[in-house]
């Protein structure tokens, strides 16, 4: 599995289906618990901070804000936008395969290196947004399957 979000989601889906199809097998953490909702909310906060950091850096560079402020905004976007991807990249380094998260981090750092911090921040924003939406959709799916 190339994406830790997918690996995590697939694991939750399979455990949710097992728990539904076999009442004797009960997962330790049921889907839809407060821990899972907290993780999706944390991801939403990270995506929001990434967005505002990206837009703040862009507007600051357009309107001539001090460079320290512009780079501060981009730093916020890179840290919060790349948080989950960095975690996935570190886990991926233990395996011989190249993972999507590692490629995203390398591409964002490459954009930063060539002087295009906005493009790197946009990449991290879109990737973290898609990861958050995927987690939310999988969580809702598991909850609906459990109700059936």
C-alpha angles and dihedrals in degrees: 000000000000101000123055089211088058093044091050092045094047090050091051092046093050093046091047092051092046090051091050098044096041114038091193092062106071119176118230092236116035117215114259094035122142091259091058093046089048090054092051090047091049090051090049091053090049091050091049092050089048091052095049092045091051094047092042091053092047095048092043091054092046095050098040101253117171111285092236089060093047092049090045090057091048090048089056090050093049096045097046096034094049099040099098092035090053090051089051091047093053090051090046093055088069090064126065094232126091110246131208093239092055091050091050092052091048091048093049092048089047090054089050091049095053092048100260103115093155092059091050091048090049090051092051091045094052094044094048091045091053091048092051093047090048092052090049093049093047090048091052091046092052091048091051092047090051091052090055 
